[in-house]
Amino acid sequence: MYKASNNAGFSLIELLVVLIILGLIAGLVVPNIMQRGEDAKVRAAEAEVQRLSMAVDEFYLDNGRPPNELRQLIEKPGNASNWNGPYVNDSNLNDPWDNAYQYRYPGEHRSFDIWSHGADGSPGGEGPNSDIRNWD
């Protein structure tokens, strides 16, 4: 004789309910995790702008003038008599979104200006897209 098994498994309704619950949880949690990643990049860019500013100041103390471009923090310019670099690593010249930091000497806001255009790489913006500058 054939005996019916009590190990019937999950019904389609039960599986759908579990999938809906998992989808709701993912919809609430994933955006928070993604936002924290962008916030961390903004904080890293703020710290890096300050680090670059200190490296420019150090270059100034060694050579009596700021560099003409950030690359001179890594590669000795021909007219730098007391260059004691490199002052930063090559990787420090790009922001967390892999765009080059902007530098202007003489600056419009300070003796030199250093900034990143943020996540979107364009001037202005809000949140992670806002500019990160050494004069704020």
N, CA, C and O atoms as a Tinker XYZ file with bonds, in Angstrom:
   544  protein
     1  N      0.799000   -1.175000    0.000000    73     2
     2  CA     0.000000    0.000000    0.000000    64     1     3
     3  C      0.853000    1.253000    0.000000    63     2     4     5
     4  O      1.964000    1.255000    0.530000    81     3
     5  N      0.346000    2.301000   -0.582000    73     3     6
     6  CA     1.033000    3.590000   -0.665000    64     5     7
     7  C      0.593000    4.457000    0.487000    63     6     8     9
     8  O     -0.604000    4.639000    0.705000    81     7
     9  N      1.558000    5.003000    1.240000    73     7    10
    10  CA     1.255000    5.851000    2.376000    64     9    11
    11  C      1.570000    7.303000    2.031000    63    10    12    13
    12  O      2.660000    7.580000    1.529000    81    11
    13  N      0.676000    8.219000    2.276000    73    11    14
    14  CA     0.871000    9.647000    2.000000    64    13    15
    15  C      1.912000   10.206000    2.956000    63    14    16    17
    16  O      1.928000    9.875000    4.142000    81    15
    17  N      2.788000   11.064000    2.419000    73    15    18
    18  CA     3.859000   11.670000    3.220000    64    17    19
    19  C      3.393000   12.984000    3.815000    63    18    20    21
    20  O      2.638000   13.725000    3.185000    81    19
    21  N      3.838000   13.273000    5.020000    73    19    22
    22  CA     3.518000   14.544000    5.665000    64    21    23
    23  C      4.561000   15.626000    5.345000    63    22    24    25
    24  O      4.408000   16.763000    5.791000    81    23
    25  N      5.600000   15.305000    4.598000    73    23    26
    26  CA     6.648000   16.252000    4.216000    64    25    27
    27  C      6.262000   16.912000    2.896000    63    26    28    29
    28  O      6.892000   16.665000    1.868000    81    27
    29  N      5.261000   17.724000    2.923000    73    27    30
    30  CA     4.717000   18.296000    1.695000    64    29    31
    31  C      5.524000   19.470000    1.176000    63    30    32    33
    32  O      5.358000   19.812000    0.005000    81    31
    33  N      6.385000   20.114000    1.951000    73    31    34
    34  CA     7.165000   21.266000    1.495000    64    33    35
    35  C      6.363000   22.542000    1.631000    63    34    36    37
    36  O      5.321000   22.563000    2.286000    81    35
    37  N      6.861000   23.633000    0.995000    73    35    38
    38  CA     6.213000   24.929000    1.076000    64    37    39
    39  C      5.224000   25.097000   -0.054000    63    38    40    41
    40  O      5.442000   24.623000   -1.169000    81    39
    41  N      4.139000   25.774000    0.247000    73    39    42
    42  CA     3.178000   26.073000   -0.809000    64    41    43
    43  C      3.632000   27.310000   -1.555000    63    42    44    45
    44  O      4.493000   28.043000   -1.069000    81    43
    45  N      3.081000   27.549000   -2.702000    73    43    46
    46  CA     3.415000   28.719000   -3.515000    64    45    47
    47  C      3.090000   30.006000   -2.758000    63    46    48    49
    48  O      3.843000   30.976000   -2.847000    81    47
    49  N      2.006000   30.029000   -2.031000    73    47    50
    50  CA     1.609000   31.214000   -1.259000    64    49    51
    51  C      2.657000   31.524000   -0.193000    63    50    52    53
    52  O      3.032000   32.682000   -0.009000    81    51
    53  N      3.133000   30.490000    0.512000    73    51    54
    54  CA     4.141000   30.707000    1.548000    64    53    55
    55  C      5.428000   31.263000    0.948000    63    54    56    57
    56  O      6.040000   32.163000    1.522000    81    55
    57  N      5.840000   30.739000   -0.192000    73    55    58
    58  CA     7.043000   31.244000   -0.847000    64    57    59
    59  C      6.875000   32.694000   -1.287000    63    58    60    61
    60  O      7.803000   33.492000   -1.149000    81    59
    61  N      5.717000   33.040000   -1.809000    73    59    62
    62  CA     5.464000   34.420000   -2.230000    64    61    63
    63  C      5.480000   35.377000   -1.046000    63    62    64    65
    64  O      6.005000   36.485000   -1.154000    81    63
    65  N      4.912000   34.960000    0.081000    73    63    66
    66  CA     4.911000   35.806000    1.274000    64    65    67
    67  C      6.348000   36.057000    1.734000    63    66    68    69
    68  O      6.696000   37.189000    2.071000    81    67
    69  N      7.176000   35.030000    1.751000    73    67    70
    70  CA     8.581000   35.189000    2.157000    64    69    71
    71  C      9.307000   36.120000    1.191000    63    70    72    73
    72  O     10.064000   36.986000    1.627000    81    71
    73  N      9.091000   35.957000   -0.111000    73    71    74
    74  CA     9.738000   36.826000   -1.099000    64    73    75
    75  C      9.290000   38.276000   -0.949000    63    74    76    77
    76  O     10.104000   39.187000   -1.102000    81    75
    77  N      8.031000   38.502000   -0.657000    73    75    78
    78  CA     7.535000   39.870000   -0.459000    64    77    79
    79  C      8.176000   40.487000    0.782000    63    78    80    81
    80  O      8.583000   41.649000    0.756000    81    79
    81  N      8.268000   39.728000    1.853000    73    79    82
    82  CA     8.899000   40.232000    3.077000    64    81    83
    83  C     10.369000   40.570000    2.818000    63    82    84    85
    84  O     10.841000   41.623000    3.244000    81    83
    85  N     11.094000   39.690000    2.127000    73    83    86
    86  CA    12.502000   39.956000    1.798000    64    85    87
    87  C     12.635000   41.192000    0.910000    63    86    88    89
    88  O     13.562000   41.983000    1.083000    81    87
    89  N     11.720000   41.360000   -0.031000    73    87    90
    90  CA    11.742000   42.542000   -0.896000    64    89    91
    91  C     11.519000   43.822000   -0.121000    63    90    92    93
    92  O     12.177000   44.829000   -0.382000    81    91
    93  N     10.595000   43.795000    0.835000    73    91    94
    94  CA    10.349000   44.972000    1.666000    64    93    95
    95  C     11.561000   45.321000    2.522000    63    94    96    97
    96  O     11.927000   46.490000    2.647000    81    95
    97  N     12.173000   44.309000    3.105000    73    95    98
    98  CA    13.361000   44.547000    3.924000    64    97    99
    99  C     14.482000   45.124000    3.061000    63    98   100   101
   100  O     15.137000   46.085000    3.463000    81    99
   101  N     14.705000   44.556000    1.897000    73    99   102
   102  CA    15.754000   45.057000    1.002000    64   101   103
   103  C     15.456000   46.480000    0.568000    63   102   104   105
   104  O     16.373000   47.294000    0.460000    81   103
   105  N     14.196000   46.797000    0.317000    73   103   106
   106  CA    13.825000   48.146000   -0.087000    64   105   107
   107  C     14.058000   49.187000    0.984000    63   106   108   109
   108  O     14.268000   50.360000    0.674000    81   107
   109  N     14.024000   48.778000    2.235000    73   107   110
   110  CA    14.260000   49.707000    3.336000    64   109   111
   111  C     15.735000   49.793000    3.723000    63   110   112   113
   112  O     16.203000   50.864000    4.109000    81   111
   113  N     16.465000   48.705000    3.630000    73   111   114
   114  CA    17.832000   48.653000    4.116000    64   113   115
   115  C     18.854000   49.098000    3.060000    63   114   116   117
   116  O     19.776000   49.847000    3.383000    81   115
   117  N     18.710000   48.660000    1.835000    73   115   118
   118  CA    19.707000   48.936000    0.799000    64   117   119
   119  C     19.914000   50.430000    0.564000    63   118   120   121
   120  O     21.066000   50.853000    0.467000    81   119
   121  N     18.871000   51.255000    0.466000    73   119   122
   122  CA    19.132000   52.696000    0.272000    64   121   123
   123  C     19.940000   53.313000    1.408000    63   122   124   125
   124  O     20.772000   54.185000    1.156000    81   123
   125  N     19.719000   52.887000    2.655000    73   123   126
   126  CA    20.503000   53.405000    3.783000    64   125   127
   127  C     21.967000   53.018000    3.659000    63   126   128   129
   128  O     22.853000   53.823000    3.947000    81   127
   129  N     22.222000   51.800000    3.233000    73   127   130
   130  CA    23.598000   51.344000    3.068000    64   129   131
   131  C     24.274000   52.126000    1.948000    63   130   132   133
   132  O     25.431000   52.520000    2.088000    81   131
   133  N     23.579000   52.357000    0.846000    73   131   134
   134  CA    24.145000   53.106000   -0.277000    64   133   135
   135  C     24.429000   54.547000    0.141000    63   134   136   137
   136  O     25.454000   55.105000   -0.250000    81   135
   137  N     23.550000   55.155000    0.920000    73   135   138
   138  CA    23.747000   56.530000    1.359000    64   137   139
   139  C     24.958000   56.635000    2.280000    63   138   140   141
   140  O     25.705000   57.611000    2.222000    81   139
   141  N     25.147000   55.639000    3.120000    73   139   142
   142  CA    26.314000   55.661000    4.015000    64   141   143
   143  C     27.604000   55.595000    3.216000    63   142   144   145
   144  O     28.601000   56.207000    3.598000    81   143
   145  N     27.598000   54.865000    2.119000    73   143   146
   146  CA    28.781000   54.797000    1.260000    64   145   147
   147  C     29.107000   56.158000    0.665000    63   146   148   149
   148  O     30.274000   56.546000    0.622000    81   147
   149  N     28.100000   56.886000    0.208000    73   147   150
   150  CA    28.315000   58.221000   -0.352000    64   149   151
   151  C     28.756000   59.201000    0.729000    63   150   152   153
   152  O     29.614000   60.050000    0.487000    81   151
   153  N     28.173000   59.086000    1.919000    73   151   154
   154  CA    28.578000   59.953000    3.030000    64   153   155
   155  C     30.050000   59.728000    3.376000    63   154   156   157
   156  O     30.777000   60.679000    3.663000    81   155
   157  N     30.480000   58.475000    3.347000    73   155   158
   158  CA    31.880000   58.162000    3.644000    64   157   159
   159  C     32.800000   58.768000    2.585000    63   158   160   161
   160  O     33.883000   59.257000    2.907000    81   159
   161  N     32.371000   58.736000    1.335000    73   159   162
   162  CA    33.184000   59.339000    0.270000    64   161   163
   163  C     33.292000   60.848000    0.446000    63   162   164   165
   164  O     34.353000   61.425000    0.208000    81   163
   165  N     32.203000   61.491000    0.860000    73   163   166
   166  CA    32.230000   62.942000    1.095000    64   165   167
   167  C     33.207000   63.260000    2.226000    63   166   168   169
   168  O     34.010000   64.185000    2.108000    81   167
   169  N     33.144000   62.501000    3.315000    73   167   170
   170  CA    34.060000   62.734000    4.438000    64   169   171
   171  C     35.510000   62.494000    4.025000    63   170   172   173
   172  O     36.408000   63.223000    4.445000    81   171
   173  N     35.734000   61.473000    3.203000    73   171   174
   174  CA    37.093000   61.200000    2.723000    64   173   175
   175  C     37.601000   62.350000    1.854000    63   174   176   177
   176  O     38.765000   62.739000    1.956000    81   175
   177  N     36.732000   62.896000    0.999000    73   175   178
   178  CA    37.125000   64.026000    0.147000    64   177   179
   179  C     37.430000   65.261000    0.990000    63   178   180   181
   180  O     38.385000   65.984000    0.704000    81   179
   181  N     36.629000   65.509000    2.024000    73   179   182
   182  CA    36.889000   66.651000    2.910000    64   181   183
   183  C     38.257000   66.517000    3.584000    63   182   184   185
   184  O     39.015000   67.484000    3.669000    81   183
   185  N     38.560000   65.316000    4.057000    73   183   186
   186  CA    39.851000   65.078000    4.700000    64   185   187
   187  C     40.994000   65.226000    3.697000    63   186   188   189
   188  O     42.051000   65.762000    4.027000    81   187
   189  N     40.778000   64.754000    2.486000    73   187   190
   190  CA    41.830000   64.826000    1.473000    64   189   191
   191  C     42.096000   66.258000    1.028000    63   190   192   193
   192  O     43.245000   66.619000    0.771000    81   191
   193  N     41.059000   67.073000    0.933000    73   191   194
   194  CA    41.255000   68.487000    0.589000    64   193   195
   195  C     42.102000   69.157000    1.662000    63   194   196   197
   196  O     42.987000   69.953000    1.348000    81   195
   197  N     41.840000   68.841000    2.923000    73   195   198
   198  CA    42.653000   69.408000    4.007000    64   197   199
   199  C     44.085000   68.887000    3.954000    63   198   200   201
   200  O     45.029000   69.637000    4.201000    81   199
   201  N     44.246000   67.620000    3.637000    73   199   202
   202  CA    45.599000   67.039000    3.512000    64   201   203
   203  C     46.363000   67.706000    2.381000    63   202   204   205
   204  O     47.541000   68.027000    2.539000    81   203
   205  N     45.716000   67.919000    1.248000    73   203   206
   206  CA    46.370000   68.594000    0.131000    64   205   207
   207  C     46.739000   70.030000    0.500000    63   206   208   209
   208  O     47.797000   70.526000    0.110000    81   207
   209  N     45.862000   70.693000    1.252000    73   207   210
   210  CA    46.158000   72.063000    1.692000    64   209   211
   211  C     47.409000   72.087000    2.564000    63   210   212   213
   212  O     48.249000   72.976000    2.427000    81   211
   213  N     47.532000   71.109000    3.461000    73   211   214
   214  CA    48.725000   71.046000    4.305000    64   213   215
   215  C     49.964000   70.738000    3.478000    63   214   216   217
   216  O     51.043000   71.254000    3.769000    81   215
   217  N     49.825000   69.897000    2.444000    73   215   218
   218  CA    50.966000   69.587000    1.585000    64   217   219
   219  C     51.400000   70.819000    0.793000    63   218   220   221
   220  O     52.595000   71.039000    0.595000    81   219
   221  N     50.432000   71.626000    0.337000    73   219   222
   222  CA    50.770000   72.868000   -0.365000    64   221   223
   223  C     51.488000   73.817000    0.595000    63   222   224   225
   224  O     52.463000   74.463000    0.213000    81   223
   225  N     51.014000   73.904000    1.830000    73   223   226
   226  CA    51.688000   74.742000    2.828000    64   225   227
   227  C     53.121000   74.267000    3.071000    63   226   228   229
   228  O     54.036000   75.082000    3.192000    81   227
   229  N     53.312000   72.966000    3.142000    73   227   230
   230  CA    54.649000   72.413000    3.347000    64   229   231
   231  C     55.552000   72.730000    2.152000    63   230   232   233
   232  O     56.713000   73.100000    2.324000    81   231
   233  N     55.010000   72.581000    0.948000    73   231   234
   234  CA    55.750000   72.943000   -0.265000    64   233   235
   235  C     56.158000   74.417000   -0.193000    63   234   236   237
   236  O     57.290000   74.777000   -0.518000    81   235
   237  N     55.217000   75.260000    0.239000    73   235   238
   238  CA    55.490000   76.699000    0.362000    64   237   239
   239  C     56.630000   76.965000    1.354000    63   238   240   241
   240  O     57.522000   77.770000    1.083000    81   239
   241  N     56.592000   76.290000    2.490000    73   239   242
   242  CA    57.649000   76.489000    3.491000    64   241   243
   243  C     59.014000   76.061000    2.952000    63   242   244   245
   244  O     60.027000   76.688000    3.261000    81   243
   245  N     59.043000   75.009000    2.157000    73   243   246
   246  CA    60.311000   74.526000    1.607000    64   245   247
   247  C     60.823000   75.397000    0.459000    63   246   248   249
   248  O     62.033000   75.573000    0.315000    81   247
   249  N     59.918000   75.944000   -0.358000    73   247   250
   250  CA    60.320000   76.586000   -1.605000    64   249   251
   251  C     60.015000   78.075000   -1.692000    63   250   252   253
   252  O     60.384000   78.728000   -2.669000    81   251
   253  N     59.344000   78.616000   -0.680000    73   251   254
   254  CA    59.066000   80.043000   -0.675000    64   253   255
   255  C     57.902000   80.472000   -1.542000    63   254   256   257
   256  O     57.643000   81.668000   -1.674000    81   255
   257  N     57.204000   79.538000   -2.129000    73   255   258
   258  CA    56.030000   79.813000   -2.958000    64   257   259
   259  C     55.200000   78.543000   -3.063000    63   258   260   261
   260  O     55.740000   77.444000   -2.942000    81   259
   261  N     53.893000   78.674000   -3.286000    73   259   262
   262  CA    53.069000   77.477000   -3.493000    64   261   263
   263  C     53.363000   76.850000   -4.858000    63   262   264   265
   264  O     53.927000   77.510000   -5.731000    81   263
   265  N     52.991000   75.606000   -5.044000    73   263   266
   266  CA    53.186000   75.000000   -6.367000    64   265   267
   267  C     52.239000   75.638000   -7.389000    63   266   268   269
   268  O     51.186000   76.165000   -7.031000    81   267
   269  N     52.625000   75.582000   -8.647000    73   267   270
   270  CA    51.769000   76.087000   -9.718000    64   269   271
   271  C     50.637000   75.120000  -10.027000    63   270   272   273
   272  O     49.578000   75.526000  -10.506000    81   271
   273  N     50.861000   73.848000   -9.753000    73   271   274
   274  CA    49.850000   72.808000   -9.953000    64   273   275
   275  C     50.081000   71.714000   -8.920000    63   274   276   277
   276  O     51.184000   71.585000   -8.387000    81   275
   277  N     49.043000   70.923000   -8.632000    73   275   278
   278  CA    49.153000   69.885000   -7.597000    64   277   279
   279  C     50.180000   68.823000   -7.960000    63   278   280   281
   280  O     50.765000   68.209000   -7.067000    81   279
   281  N     50.409000   68.596000   -9.224000    73   279   282
   282  CA    51.369000   67.583000   -9.660000    64   281   283
   283  C     52.762000   67.879000   -9.101000    63   282   284   285
   284  O     53.563000   66.964000   -8.910000    81   283
   285  N     53.053000   69.167000   -8.836000    73   283   286
   286  CA    54.365000   69.527000   -8.296000    64   285   287
   287  C     54.551000   69.059000   -6.851000    63   286   288   289
   288  O     55.657000   69.128000   -6.313000    81   287
   289  N     53.486000   68.589000   -6.230000    73   287   290
   290  CA    53.616000   67.976000   -4.914000    64   289   291
   291  C     54.218000   66.576000   -5.023000    63   290   292   293
   292  O     54.704000   66.024000   -4.035000    81   291
   293  N     54.183000   66.011000   -6.218000    73   291   294
   294  CA    54.679000   64.659000   -6.459000    64   293   295
   295  C     55.973000   64.676000   -7.265000    63   294   296   297
   296  O     56.908000   63.930000   -6.973000    81   295
   297  N     56.015000   65.529000   -8.275000    73   295   298
   298  CA    57.168000   65.613000   -9.168000    64   297   299
   299  C     57.863000   66.954000   -8.974000    63   298   300   301
   300  O     57.224000   68.005000   -9.010000    81   299
   301  N     59.163000   66.909000   -8.770000    73   299   302
   302  CA    59.929000   68.129000   -8.500000    64   301   303
   303  C     59.930000   69.047000   -9.726000    63   302   304   305
   304  O     60.333000   68.643000  -10.817000    81   303
   305  N     59.474000   70.289000   -9.528000    73   303   306
   306  CA    59.566000   71.241000  -10.630000    64   305   307
   307  C     61.014000   71.710000  -10.793000    63   306   308   309
   308  O     61.788000   71.687000   -9.836000    81   307
   309  N     61.368000   72.126000  -11.979000    73   307   310
   310  CA    62.744000   72.525000  -12.256000    64   309   311
   311  C     63.220000   73.712000  -11.448000    63   310   312   313
   312  O     64.416000   73.836000  -11.185000    81   311
   313  N     62.302000   74.601000  -11.043000    73   311   314
   314  CA    62.707000   75.823000  -10.344000    64   313   315
   315  C     62.538000   75.725000   -8.829000    63   314   316   317
   316  O     62.536000   76.751000   -8.149000    81   315
   317  N     62.397000   74.522000   -8.289000    73   315   318
   318  CA    62.229000   74.346000   -6.840000    64   317   319
   319  C     63.573000   73.949000   -6.240000    63   318   320   321
   320  O     64.036000   72.825000   -6.428000    81   319
   321  N     64.188000   74.867000   -5.524000    73   319   322
   322  CA    65.527000   74.620000   -5.001000    64   321   323
   323  C     65.533000   73.760000   -3.742000    63   322   324   325
   324  O     66.484000   73.011000   -3.518000    81   323
   325  N     64.498000   73.853000   -2.918000    73   323   326
   326  CA    64.453000   73.123000   -1.648000    64   325   327
   327  C     63.344000   72.079000   -1.617000    63   326   328   329
   328  O     62.810000   71.795000   -0.545000    81   327
   329  N     62.987000   71.509000   -2.741000    73   327   330
   330  CA    61.893000   70.540000   -2.826000    64   329   331
   331  C     62.248000   69.318000   -1.980000    63   330   332   333
   332  O     63.266000   68.670000   -2.222000    81   331
   333  N     61.413000   69.002000   -0.991000    73   331   334
   334  CA    61.635000   67.854000   -0.114000    64   333   335
   335  C     60.516000   66.831000   -0.242000    63   334   336   337
   336  O     60.147000   66.181000    0.737000    81   335
   337  N     59.984000   66.690000   -1.431000    73   335   338
   338  CA    58.861000   65.802000   -1.666000    64   337   339
   339  C     59.296000   64.389000   -1.969000    63   338   340   341
   340  O     60.475000   64.058000   -1.849000    81   339
   341  N     58.373000   63.571000   -2.354000    73   339   342
   342  CA    56.976000   63.942000   -2.621000    64   341   343
   343  C     56.209000   64.235000   -1.331000    63   342   344   345
   344  O     56.431000   63.619000   -0.288000    81   343
   345  N     55.314000   65.186000   -1.447000    73   343   346
   346  CA    54.528000   65.634000   -0.302000    64   345   347
   347  C     53.258000   64.814000   -0.130000    63   346   348   349
   348  O     52.719000   64.738000    0.974000    81   347
   349  N     52.780000   64.208000   -1.189000    73   347   350
   350  CA    51.618000   63.313000   -1.175000    64   349   351
   351  C     51.879000   62.194000   -2.174000    63   350   352   353
   352  O     52.841000   62.246000   -2.939000    81   351
   353  N     51.028000   61.196000   -2.161000    73   351   354
   354  CA    51.083000   60.119000   -3.152000    64   353   355
   355  C     50.289000   60.508000   -4.389000    63   354   356   357
   356  O     49.426000   61.385000   -4.338000    81   355
   357  N     50.586000   59.858000   -5.478000    73   355   358
   358  CA    49.865000   60.106000   -6.728000    64   357   359
   359  C     48.370000   59.883000   -6.557000    63   358   360   361
   360  O     47.563000   60.605000   -7.143000    81   359
   361  N     47.994000   58.889000   -5.758000    73   359   362
   362  CA    46.573000   58.579000   -5.548000    64   361   363
   363  C     45.841000   59.686000   -4.797000    63   362   364   365
   364  O     44.613000   59.749000   -4.851000    81   363
   365  N     46.567000   60.562000   -4.093000    73   363   366
   366  CA    45.941000   61.656000   -3.352000    64   365   367
   367  C     45.439000   62.773000   -4.259000    63   366   368   369
   368  O     44.721000   63.659000   -3.795000    81   367
   369  N     45.794000   62.753000   -5.521000    73   367   370
   370  CA    45.403000   63.831000   -6.430000    64   369   371
   371  C     44.020000   63.621000   -7.041000    63   370   372   373
   372  O     43.514000   64.496000   -7.743000    81   371
   373  N     43.402000   62.459000   -6.779000    73   371   374
   374  CA    42.046000   62.187000   -7.264000    64   373   375
   375  C     41.096000   62.036000   -6.092000    63   374   376   377
   376  O     41.455000   61.485000   -5.052000    81   375
   377  N     39.871000   62.533000   -6.272000    73   375   378
   378  CA    38.865000   62.420000   -5.221000    64   377   379
   379  C     38.290000   61.002000   -5.186000    63   378   380   381
   380  O     38.623000   60.192000   -6.051000    81   379
   381  N     37.444000   60.683000   -4.219000    73   379   382
   382  CA    36.892000   59.326000   -4.118000    64   381   383
   383  C     36.053000   58.896000   -5.321000    63   382   384   385
   384  O     35.776000   57.708000   -5.481000    81   383
   385  N     35.647000   59.838000   -6.164000    73   383   386
   386  CA    34.886000   59.514000   -7.374000    64   385   387
   387  C     35.805000   59.445000   -8.585000    63   386   388   389
   388  O     35.342000   59.405000   -9.725000    81   387
   389  N     37.096000   59.430000   -8.334000    73   387   390
   390  CA    38.154000   59.301000   -9.334000    64   389   391
   391  C     38.244000   60.483000  -10.298000    63   390   392   393
   392  O     38.641000   60.326000  -11.452000    81   391
   393  N     37.874000   61.658000   -9.814000    73   391   394
   394  CA    38.079000   62.895000  -10.564000    64   393   395
   395  C     39.253000   63.639000   -9.937000    63   394   396   397
   396  O     39.462000   63.571000   -8.726000    81   395
   397  N     40.012000   64.344000  -10.756000    73   395   398
   398  CA    41.158000   65.096000  -10.239000    64   397   399
   399  C     40.677000   66.248000   -9.360000    63   398   400   401
   400  O     39.702000   66.924000   -9.688000    81   399
   401  N     41.366000   66.463000   -8.248000    73   399   402
   402  CA    41.091000   67.644000   -7.430000    64   401   403
   403  C     41.464000   68.878000   -8.236000    63   402   404   405
   404  O     42.432000   68.868000   -8.997000    81   403
   405  N     40.700000   69.924000   -8.065000    73   403   406
   406  CA    40.947000   71.187000   -8.751000    64   405   407
   407  C     41.839000   72.059000   -7.879000    63   406   408   409
   408  O     41.733000   72.044000   -6.652000    81   407
   409  N     42.718000   72.817000   -8.525000    73   407   410
   410  CA    43.666000   73.666000   -7.797000    64   409   411
   411  C     43.825000   74.971000   -8.560000    63   410   412   413
   412  O     43.923000   74.988000   -9.787000    81   411
   413  N     43.849000   76.059000   -7.810000    73   411   414
   414  CA    44.052000   77.372000   -8.423000    64   413   415
   415  C     45.013000   78.179000   -7.567000    63   414   416   417
   416  O     44.793000   78.381000   -6.373000    81   415
   417  N     46.090000   78.639000   -8.208000    73   415   418
   418  CA    47.033000   79.534000   -7.540000    64   417   419
   419  C     47.368000   80.659000   -8.509000    63   418   420   421
   420  O     47.792000   80.381000   -9.631000    81   419
   421  N     47.196000   81.900000   -8.126000    73   419   422
   422  CA    46.639000   82.359000   -6.863000    64   421   423
   423  C     45.146000   82.074000   -6.789000    63   422   424   425
   424  O     44.453000   82.029000   -7.805000    81   423
   425  N     44.673000   81.884000   -5.575000    73   423   426
   426  CA    43.275000   81.528000   -5.375000    64   425   427
   427  C     42.355000   82.734000   -5.357000    63   426   428   429
   428  O     42.799000   83.873000   -5.210000    81   427
   429  N     41.080000   82.470000   -5.506000    73   427   430
   430  CA    40.067000   83.517000   -5.413000    64   429   431
   431  C     39.545000   83.684000   -3.985000    63   430   432   433
   432  O     39.032000   84.744000   -3.628000    81   431
   433  N     39.678000   82.637000   -3.172000    73   431   434
   434  CA    39.129000   82.651000   -1.816000    64   433   435
   435  C     40.215000   82.628000   -0.745000    63   434   436   437
   436  O     40.022000   83.157000    0.350000    81   435
   437  N     41.333000   82.027000   -1.053000    73   435   438
   438  CA    42.504000   81.969000   -0.175000    64   437   439
   439  C     43.726000   82.228000   -1.045000    63   438   440   441
   440  O     43.593000   82.551000   -2.225000    81   439
   441  N     44.899000   82.090000   -0.472000    73   439   442
   442  CA    46.089000   82.262000   -1.309000    64   441   443
   443  C     46.137000   81.191000   -2.399000    63   442   444   445
   444  O     46.700000   81.421000   -3.469000    81   443
   445  N     45.547000   80.021000   -2.133000    73   443   446
   446  CA    45.354000   78.973000   -3.139000    64   445   447
   447  C     44.032000   78.285000   -2.839000    63   446   448   449
   448  O     43.622000   78.211000   -1.681000    81   447
   449  N     43.372000   77.789000   -3.854000    73   447   450
   450  CA    42.084000   77.104000   -3.705000    64   449   451
   451  C     42.238000   75.657000   -4.151000    63   450   452   453
   452  O     42.858000   75.377000   -5.176000    81   451
   453  N     41.667000   74.737000   -3.372000    73   451   454
   454  CA    41.613000   73.321000   -3.728000    64   453   455
   455  C     40.174000   72.880000   -3.541000    63   454   456   457
   456  O     39.555000   73.194000   -2.524000    81   455
   457  N     39.630000   72.149000   -4.519000    73   455   458
   458  CA    38.254000   71.698000   -4.400000    64   457   459
   459  C     37.983000   70.469000   -5.252000    63   458   460   461
   460  O     38.724000   70.145000   -6.180000    81   459
   461  N     36.900000   69.803000   -4.903000    73   459   462
   462  CA    36.345000   68.684000   -5.665000    64   461   463
   463  C     34.908000   69.050000   -6.001000    63   462   464   465
   464  O     34.233000   69.707000   -5.209000    81   463
   465  N     34.440000   68.633000   -7.156000    73   463   466
   466  CA    33.061000   68.909000   -7.540000    64   465   467
   467  C     32.080000   67.876000   -6.993000    63   466   468   469
   468  O     30.900000   67.914000   -7.343000    81   467
   469  N     32.530000   66.970000   -6.159000    73   467   470
   470  CA    31.639000   65.991000   -5.535000    64   469   471
   471  C     31.315000   64.830000   -6.441000    63   470   472   473
   472  O     31.986000   64.598000   -7.447000    81   471
   473  N     30.267000   64.095000   -6.070000    73   471   474
   474  CA    29.928000   62.843000   -6.743000    64   473   475
   475  C     29.570000   63.031000   -8.205000    63   474   476   477
   476  O     29.889000   62.172000   -9.027000    81   475
   477  N     28.909000   64.142000   -8.554000    73   475   478
   478  CA    28.490000   64.321000   -9.944000    64   477   479
   479  C     29.570000   64.930000  -10.829000    63   478   480   481
   480  O     29.411000   64.971000  -12.049000    81   479
   481  N     30.664000   65.404000  -10.238000    73   479   482
   482  CA    31.752000   65.971000  -11.019000    64   481   483
   483  C     31.437000   67.316000  -11.651000    63   482   484   485
   484  O     32.187000   67.789000  -12.505000    81   483
   485  N     30.333000   67.939000  -11.241000    73   483   486
   486  CA    29.915000   69.229000  -11.791000    64   485   487
   487  C     29.864000   70.270000  -10.686000    63   486   488   489
   488  O     29.612000   69.931000   -9.530000    81   487
   489  N     30.102000   71.539000  -11.025000    73   487   490
   490  CA    30.039000   72.589000   -9.995000    64   489   491
   491  C     28.671000   72.667000   -9.332000    63   490   492   493
   492  O     27.643000   72.411000   -9.959000    81   491
   493  N     28.680000   73.028000   -8.051000    73   491   494
   494  CA    27.432000   73.168000   -7.298000    64   493   495
   495  C     26.897000   71.829000   -6.850000    63   494   496   497
   496  O     27.649000   70.869000   -6.687000    81   495
   497  N     25.598000   71.771000   -6.654000    73   495   498
   498  CA    24.948000   70.532000   -6.248000    64   497   499
   499  C     24.637000   70.512000   -4.771000    63   498   500   501
   500  O     25.026000   71.405000   -4.019000    81   499
   501  N     23.923000   69.469000   -4.371000    73   499   502
   502  CA    23.539000   69.294000   -2.968000    64   501   503
   503  C     23.902000   67.895000   -2.514000    63   502   504   505
   504  O     24.060000   66.983000   -3.326000    81   503
   505  N     24.031000   67.737000   -1.208000    73   503   506
   506  CA    24.364000   66.424000   -0.649000    64   505   507
   507  C     25.708000   65.947000   -1.165000    63   506   508   509
   508  O     26.671000   66.714000   -1.173000    81   507
   509  N     25.793000   64.687000   -1.599000    73   507   510
   510  CA    27.077000   64.163000   -2.088000    64   509   511
   511  C     27.525000   64.825000   -3.391000    63   510   512   513
   512  O     28.688000   64.694000   -3.772000    81   511
   513  N     26.638000   65.526000   -4.072000    73   511   514
   514  CA    26.990000   66.229000   -5.308000    64   513   515
   515  C     27.549000   67.626000   -5.069000    63   514   516   517
   516  O     27.987000   68.282000   -6.014000    81   515
   517  N     27.541000   68.086000   -3.830000    73   515   518
   518  CA    28.015000   69.448000   -3.551000    64   517   519
   519  C     29.546000   69.513000   -3.611000    63   518   520   521
   520  O     30.240000   68.512000   -3.432000    81   519
   521  N     30.035000   70.710000   -3.866000    73   519   522
   522  CA    31.475000   70.925000   -3.952000    64   521   523
   523  C     32.109000   70.824000   -2.563000    63   522   524   525
   524  O     31.507000   71.218000   -1.564000    81   523
   525  N     33.317000   70.296000   -2.517000    73   523   526
   526  CA    34.084000   70.189000   -1.281000    64   525   527
   527  C     35.296000   71.085000   -1.479000    63   526   528   529
   528  O     36.088000   70.866000   -2.395000    81   527
   529  N     35.448000   72.117000   -0.605000    73   527   530
   530  CA    36.451000   73.153000   -0.847000    64   529   531
   531  C     37.285000   73.421000    0.390000    63   530   532   533
   532  O     36.863000   73.131000    1.510000    81   531
   533  N     38.474000   73.978000    0.183000    73   531   534
   534  CA    39.339000   74.298000    1.316000    64   533   535
   535  C     39.028000   75.676000    1.899000    63   534   536   537
   536  O     39.685000   76.078000    2.859000    81   535
   537  N     38.084000   76.397000    1.377000    73   535   538
   538  CA    37.785000   77.726000    1.915000    64   537   539
   539  C     36.477000   77.762000    2.689000    63   538   540   541
   540  O     36.035000   78.841000    3.083000    81   539
   541  N     35.852000   76.629000    2.915000    73   539   542
   542  CA    34.622000   76.585000    3.720000    64   541   543
   543  C     34.917000   76.358000    5.172000    63   542   544
   544  O     33.996000   76.295000    5.986000    81   543
